[in-house]
Amino acid sequence: MLVRHIDPLRDAVRHVRINHPFIIHAWVVLPDRLDCVIELPPGDIDFATRWRLIIVVFPNPFPTLMLSAVRLRRGERAIWQRRY
């Protein structure tokens, strides 16, 4: 559950904002997902990099047991963040 991992999420966002600034207008953390409204600096449209870096820095709190054996052999991880 994401709501149990607020501090690591805050740390990940803080870390990403150092090199890739953005303004948070709204951020809602629900048990199985999060929604946010952010503002990028003028002329900057690279939302995807910020989101990817938050995902990389934030440890995935969900188990990867639902992956198939083939995907596990490939070293793939569950991607919970793609539920938007």
C-alpha positions in Angstrom: 0.0 0.0 0.0 1.4 3.3 -1.1 0.0 5.2 2.0 2.5 3.2 4.1 5.4 4.5 2.1 4.9 8.2 2.3 8.4 9.1 3.6 10.3 7.2 0.8 8.0 8.8 -1.7 8.7 12.3 -0.4 12.4 11.5 -0.4 12.2 10.4 -4.1 10.3 13.5 -5.1 12.7 15.8 -3.2 15.7 14.1 -4.8 14.3 14.4 -8.4 13.3 18.1 -7.8 17.0 19.0 -7.2 18.0 18.5 -10.8 14.6 18.6 -12.5 12.5 21.3 -10.8 8.7 21.4 -10.7 6.0 22.9 -8.6 3.5 20.6 -6.9 0.0 22.0 -7.1 -1.8 18.8 -5.9 -0.6 15.3 -4.8 -3.0 12.6 -3.6 -1.6 9.3 -2.4 -4.1 6.4 -2.4 -3.6 2.9 -1.3 -2.8 1.6 -4.8 -1.8 4.7 -6.8 -1.0 8.3 -6.7 -2.3 11.3 -8.7 -0.5 14.6 -9.0 -0.8 18.0 -10.7 2.6 19.6 -11.2 3.9 22.6 -13.1 7.1 22.5 -15.1 9.3 25.5 -15.7 8.5 27.6 -18.7 9.6 26.0 -21.9 10.1 22.6 -20.2 7.8 19.8 -21.4 9.7 16.8 -20.0 7.2 15.4 -17.5 8.2 11.8 -18.5 11.7 12.1 -17.3 10.6 13.4 -13.9 8.1 10.7 -13.5 10.6 8.0 -14.6 13.2 9.3 -12.1 10.7 9.3 -9.2 9.8 5.7 -10.1 13.5 4.7 -10.2 14.4 6.4 -6.9 11.2 5.3 -5.0 11.4 1.7 -4.0 8.6 -0.4 -5.3 6.4 -1.4 -2.3 4.5 -4.0 -4.2 5.6 -7.6 -4.5 6.7 -8.9 -7.9 5.1 -12.3 -7.4 2.6 -11.8 -10.2 5.2 -11.8 -12.9 5.4 -14.9 -15.1 8.5 -17.1 -14.9 9.7 -15.9 -18.3 9.5 -12.2 -17.2 11.3 -13.1 -14.0 14.1 -14.7 -15.9 14.4 -11.6 -18.1 14.9 -9.6 -14.9 11.7 -7.6 -15.4 9.9 -5.9 -12.5 6.3 -5.2 -11.9 5.4 -1.7 -13.0 2.7 -0.5 -10.7 3.1 3.1 -11.8 1.6 2.5 -15.2 -2.0 2.4 -13.8 -3.0 5.9 -15.1 
